């Protein structure tokens, strides 16, 4: 397989509000993204996991694959495109599955996964620190992405441990260094 063929197979996960789509390299254009996410193509930009803004080329309107990571998650930003007579057709962009591609076995799995697809995705910075002289001394930071259903003390601790590759016990704290304890508000559900 050539490098060009491999690059064409790259996919990116884009989201805005409750819409989440997986797009191929050739679909990463201002025009297509503005239609999919109903935002003005003039104000459209992406942010990556590190909250770094990524803009399409001024003349081409194409997002460079050099700025994107395959299977990376990107949030779409821009002004809502609700003006009549805008560059879009005025119809809402929608995805549908052809009935011939859905089997009875996959239909059951698809309907069970449907509520998760609409789950809101969050991203937070978690600072790793050690206590030095009675104060927290931050040493590094990790970005954690999680769904609303994963927002619990144990869920976040597990995601942080996975991200840093260590399963040593962690104590999660608020910004002032107060330990967050297990309670009704931190168990999810």
C-alpha positions in Angstrom: 0.0 0.0 0.0 1.3 3.4 -0.9 1.5 6.3 1.5 -1.1 8.2 -0.6 -3.6 5.3 -0.3 -2.9 5.0 3.4 -3.5 8.8 3.9 -6.9 8.6 2.1 -8.1 6.0 4.6 -7.5 8.3 7.6 -10.7 9.1 9.5 -11.4 11.9 12.1 -14.1 12.1 14.7 -15.8 15.5 14.8 -18.4 16.8 17.2 -20.5 19.8 18.0 -23.2 19.9 20.6 -25.0 16.5 20.4 -23.9 15.7 16.8 -20.9 13.4 16.4 -19.6 12.1 13.0 -16.6 10.2 11.7 -15.3 11.7 8.4 -12.7 10.7 5.9 -9.8 12.9 4.8 -11.5 14.1 1.7 -14.5 15.3 3.6 -12.5 17.7 5.8 -13.4 20.9 4.0 -15.0 24.1 5.3 -18.0 23.7 3.0 -18.8 20.1 4.0 -18.3 20.7 7.7 -20.5 23.8 7.6 -23.3 21.8 6.0 -23.0 18.9 8.4 -22.8 21.0 11.6 -24.9 24.0 10.4 -22.3 26.6 11.0 -21.1 29.5 8.9 -18.1 28.4 6.8 -16.5 31.8 7.3 -16.3 31.3 11.1 -15.7 27.6 11.1 -12.6 26.2 12.9 -11.7 23.0 14.9 -10.1 22.4 18.2 -8.1 19.3 19.1 -7.8 17.4 22.4 -5.3 20.0 23.6 -7.7 22.8 22.8 -5.5 24.1 19.9 -7.4 25.8 17.1 -7.1 24.4 13.6 -8.2 26.4 10.5 -8.7 25.3 6.9 -6.4 26.7 4.2 -7.6 30.2 3.3 -7.8 29.6 -0.5 -8.6 25.9 -0.5 -11.0 25.6 2.4 -9.4 22.2 3.2 -8.1 21.1 6.6 -4.6 19.8 6.1 -4.0 16.2 7.1 -0.7 17.4 8.5 -2.6 19.3 11.2 -4.9 16.3 12.0 -4.2 13.0 13.8 -5.9 9.9 12.4 -8.8 8.9 14.7 -8.4 12.2 16.5 -11.3 13.9 18.1 -12.0 17.5 17.0 -14.7 19.9 18.2 -16.3 22.0 15.5 -16.7 25.8 16.3 -18.4 28.6 14.4 -21.4 30.9 14.3 -24.7 29.1 13.8 -25.7 29.2 10.2 -29.4 30.0 10.4 -29.7 32.9 8.0 -32.1 32.3 5.1 -30.4 32.2 1.7 -27.1 31.2 3.3 -24.6 29.0 1.3 -26.3 25.8 2.5 -29.5 24.5 0.9 -31.5 25.3 4.0 -32.2 21.7 4.8 -30.8 20.1 7.9 -28.0 17.6 7.2 -29.1 14.1 8.3 -27.6 10.6 8.3 -29.7 7.6 7.6 -29.1 3.9 7.3 -30.5 2.0 4.3 -32.9 -0.6 5.6 -31.2 -3.3 3.4 -28.0 -2.9 5.4 -29.6 -3.6 8.8 -30.0 -7.2 9.8 -32.2 -8.3 12.6 -29.1 -9.2 14.7 -27.5 -5.8 14.1 -30.8 -3.9 14.6 -30.9 -5.0 18.2 -27.3 -3.9 18.9 -27.9 -0.6 17.0 -31.0 0.3 19.1 -29.2 -0.5 22.3 -26.3 1.7 21.3 -28.5 4.6 20.2 -28.8 6.3 23.6 -25.0 6.3 24.0 -24.6 8.1 20.6 -26.5 11.1 22.0 -24.6 11.2 25.2 -22.8 14.4 25.7 -19.0 14.2 25.6 -16.8 16.2 28.0 -13.1 17.0 28.0 -11.2 18.2 31.1 -7.6 18.9 32.1 -6.5 16.9 35.1 -3.3 18.1 36.7 -1.1 15.5 38.4 0.6 16.8 41.5 2.5 15.6 44.6 2.3 17.1 48.0 5.5 19.1 48.8 5.7 21.1 52.0 2.0 20.8 52.5 1.1 22.2 49.1 0.3 20.6 45.8 3.1 20.8 43.3 1.8 20.0 39.8 4.2 18.0 37.6 2.1 17.3 34.5 -1.3 17.5 33.0 -3.5 15.0 31.1 -6.6 15.6 29.0 -9.4 13.3 29.8 -12.4 12.8 27.5 -15.5 11.1 28.9 -19.2 10.7 28.3 -21.8 11.9 30.7 -22.4 8.3 31.8 -18.7 7.9 32.8 -18.7 11.1 35.0 -18.1 9.5 38.4 -15.2 9.7 40.8 -14.1 6.1 40.0 -14.6 6.6 36.2 -12.4 9.7 36.0 -9.7 8.1 38.3 -9.6 5.1 36.0 -9.4 7.3 32.8 -6.5 9.2 34.4 -4.7 6.0 35.4 -5.2 4.6 31.9 -3.9 7.9 30.3 -0.7 7.9 32.4 -0.2 4.1 32.2 -0.1 3.6 35.9 -2.7 2.0 38.2 -1.3 3.3 41.4 -4.1 4.8 43.7 -4.9 8.4 43.0 -6.6 11.0 45.1 -8.7 13.4 43.0 -9.0 16.9 44.4 -10.7 20.2 43.5 -8.6 23.2 42.3 -7.9 24.1 46.0 -6.5 20.7 46.8 -9.5 19.4 48.8 -10.0 15.7 48.3 -13.1 14.7 46.4 -14.8 11.9 48.5 -17.2 9.3 47.3 -20.8 10.5 47.8 -24.1 10.4 46.0 -22.9 13.3 43.7 -19.7 11.5 42.7 -21.0 8.0 41.9 -22.8 8.7 38.6 -25.8 6.9 37.5 
